Amino acid sequence: DKPLRLPLQDVYKIGGIGTVPVGRVETGVLKPGMVVTFAPVNVTTEVKSVEMHHESLPEATPGDNVGFNVKNVSVKDIRRGNVAGDSKNDPPMEAGSFNAQVIILNHPGQISQGYAPVLDCHTAHIACKFAELKEKIDRRSGKKLEDNPKNLKSGDAAIVEMIPGKPMCVESFSTYPPLGRFAVRDMRQTVAVGVIKSVEKKAAGAGKVTKSA
């Protein structure tokens, strides 16, 4: 019922077959003959075959860990953390920025605007900047406590605008839950967790931005 989202875990080059991305179908279906787009790299290609445990599949569904062979794509073009989707049905796009509800779990100091830890979201592992601390909220009710807080400390919950340091594909939790949750890693621990509320998507090749809630 949802369009395809498949975050890549790895990409292999297999002699005599070609490029084979591997990952778990999170939403939607993947079938041979489908045309898929990889974000944020904006590579579109046809799926030649889909395999699970060395068996050919007519269709992969959510939860399936699959390898799929793609036409005319080099192993250099796509990588772990990229997301595959159906090019004709809400194809995945690069996120220019996103708003998230973040809960600070254990940070020894205070987090302020400009903080740029690494986010683990699906298979992507990318530094993202806390560009704007929009509001501090009550972590139980979600009610706003304060506009534009100066900083955040352990136990605080907030709505934050985040900007990826490198091209990244994420989605709002409401549309694609597995691509809308993340952990914030710093000092070799998880300092915060978050849920993505909305994403400002970057149109491929342009500076144009499209909104999706």
N, C-alpha and C positions, 0 to 999 in steps of 0.2 A: 504493500500500500504506500510505502515511501519510496522515493527514487533511490537509485544505487549510491552508496558511499562505501568505499573500500580503502582504508588507509594502508599504505604499503609498509611491510615489515622489512623486506629485502628485495633486491632485484638481481637475478642471476642471468648469466650468459651461458646457454647450453648448446654445445656443439651440434650442428645439424638441425637444431630447432630455432635458435635465436634468443631473443630477449624474453625472459620470463619473470614478471613481477609476482611477488608472493604477499598474501595478506589475508585478513579475515573480512568477510562481507559483514558489515555492521547493519546496513539497511538495504532494502531492494534486492534485485536479482542480477546476476551476471551470467550471460549466455554467449556461446560462440556466435559470431556474426554481428554482435553488438558493436557500435562505435562508441568508444570511451574517451573521455577527456581527463587528463591528469592535471591537478592544480597543486601548487601555484605555478607550475612550469608552463601551463597552457599547451600541452602536447595532446593531439587528438589522433586516434588510430583505431584500427579494427581489431577485435579479439578473434584470434584464429581458433583457439581451443581453451578449454578450462579443465583443470585436473585436480583431483584430490586423492591423496595416497596412491599416486601413479595410475589412477583410473580416470578415464575421460568422463566428464559430467555434461549432461545436456543443459543443466542449469544449477548455479550455486545460489544458495539462499542464506539469510542472516545466521551467523554462527559458523559457517563453513570456512575453514582455512584452506585456501586454494592457491594454486599457481596458474597463471594464464599467459598464453603466448600471444604477443602483440606484433603486428606487422610494422616493418620499417622504423622501428624505434631502437636507438642504440642504448646500451646499458648505461651510457654516460648521460642520457637525456632525463632519466627519472631516478628517484632515489627514495630510501626510507623516509617516511614523514610526508611524502606526496600522497594525494588522495585521488582515487579513480572514481568517476561517476559517469552516468549515461549522458552523452553529449547532446541528446535531444530532449532530456527530461531533467530540468534544473541542474545543469552541469556545475560541478564545484568550481569555485573561483578563489583567487587570492584575497585574503583579508587585509584591508588597509589599516583598519583599527577595529577594536571591539569593546563593548561595555560589558563588564562582568561584575557579579556579586562575589566578593572575596571575603573569606574569613581568615584572619591572621591566627595561626595556631601557636607557633613558638618562634618568636624573633627576639633576640636579646636586646635590640635597641628599638628605634622608631623608624617606621617606613614613611618616607615622604615622596613628593612628586619627583620623578626622575629616576627612582629606584628601578634597576633593570636586571632582575634575576632570570633564571632559566625556567621556562614553562614546559612541563611534560603534558602534552595534550594528544590523545590517541597515540600514534607512533612518532609524532614530531617532538623535537627536543630543541627549543629555540628561545633565545633571550628576548624578553618583551619588556618594554618600558611602561611603568606606571605613569602615564602621561598627565592624567588629571585625577585627583581624588575628588569625586563629585559629591558624594554624601556619605556620612557615617550613619549606619542604620542599626536598629535593634536586631540582634541575630535571631531572636525568637519570632517576633511579630513582623519584622521587615519594615517597621515604621521608621521614618526619617528622624534622626536625632540632631543632625548638624549638617549644614551646607558647607562644601569645600573645606573639610577639616585640614589642618596644617600637616598632621601626621597620624599614623596608625600604629597601635602597639598590640601585643599579644592579647587575644580575646576580642578584639574589635572586628566588626563586620562593616563592609563599605561597598559602595558602587564606584567602580574605577574604570576610567577609559585607558585601554592598553594598546600600545603600538608595537607590532613585531619588529625586531631588529633585522630580520631577514624575511624574505617571502615565506608566507605560511598560509595554510588553509585550515580554517576552523569554521564551526557553524553554531548557531544559537542552540541552546539545550532544548528549547521547545520544538525545534524542527528535527534535529538529528542528535539525540541525547549523547551517544558515544563520542561525538565530535565537539560537544559543548561543555565538557567537564575538564578541569585541569588541576595539576598540582604545581605549586611554586617551589622550586628547589634553590637553596642557597646554603652555603656553609655546610655542605654535605648532608643536609636534612630537608624535610618538607616544612617550609615555614608558613605556607598558606595553601588553601584549596579554593577553587572558584568554579562558578557556573556562568556560562556566557549568556547574557540577556539579548544582545543584538550585535550584528556585524555590519560594518561598512565595507562592502565588497569593492574591490578594484577591478574595473573592466580591463580585460587583457590588452596589453600593449598601449593603453591610454592612461591618462591621469584621471579618467572619469571614475566616479564613485557611485555605486548603486546601493540603496538601503535595503536591508532585509531584516525584519524583526524576528 
